């Protein structure tokens, strides 16, 4: 069955919001961008399905623009905490099914959580943690946090392990980690214990952060 593209409303077209909106459009989704700044809106008119200069706290204006028919809304308003909160409330009021909101502070985060939005994001903190993980351990190429302490990571096989069997790494025994597969170049491989490692193979591992960190350090 073909994947159904969804519709997205992105409110706030600063650096973060415009990037998300542009990428969603690139994936083939219907995306409307909203901002009160005419310059920001004009920059995206040829990229998004539509872009509007609008006060997103205005319920009537949102309904008139058909925003209530969109599947998902992202509120990416920067430092104006009041506008961000009022926009989230208005989007809930008009019946948007899924609402994500960018938070600029802990207080902002707590208020949004009380409002019952689906997800509160703090991109600067999340990216900061992401970069710190990779700087801390050079073999760690990338990771995705899954919550409850679990992450999926890509760990690069160093040259000194070339030719060794996968079983010698102690995955599932010494280290409480699950191997999801191995990337060799651009090819994904389902590997077995007797698979011979090559330099620059990427191990895709699932586990708790402490175990992943310990394994990375052992390499």
C-alpha positions, 0 to 999 in steps of 0.5 A: 500500500502506498504511503499517504503523505500528510499535511503539515502547518508550520507556525513560525518560519525562523531558522528552525521552522523554515528548515522543518517546513522545507524538509517536509515539503521535500518529502512530498507532503502538503505544507503551509507555512505561517508567520507574521513576518512578511519577509520570512513568508516571501522566502518560502512561497515557492518552496511550500504548498502555501505560505501566509502572513498571519497571526496564528493566535487568531482562531477565525483566521486559522479556520478561514485559511483551512488550518483545521483541516491539516493533520499536524501542526508545529509551533516553532515560534522563537522567544515570544512565549505568550504567542507560542502558548496562545498559538498552541491553545488555538490550534487545539481549539480548532481541532488539529489532531497532532501538535508539536511545539518548540520550547525556549525554556523550562518554564515554557516546556512545563506550561506546554506539557500542562496544555497537553500538546503531543510533543514539546521539543527543545532543539538546541538542547537535543542537538547539544546532547547529540553533538556531545555524544559524538565528540565524547566518543569518536567511534560513535557516528550517530544515535537516536534516543528512543526514551526510557534510557534506550538509544540506537547508535551507529558505531564505526569498526576501527582498523584494529578489529578488521578480520575479527568475528562479530562474536568476539565483541561480546554483544549480548553477553559481555555487553547487554546490547542488541545488534540490529545489523551492519552497514558496509558502505551503503549496503545493510547486512543482517549479520551472524556471529561468524561475520568477519568485520571490516574497517569502517563497518558501522554496527547498528546497536540498540541498548541503554546509554550506559551499556552503549557508552561502555562498549564504545569506550572498549573499542 
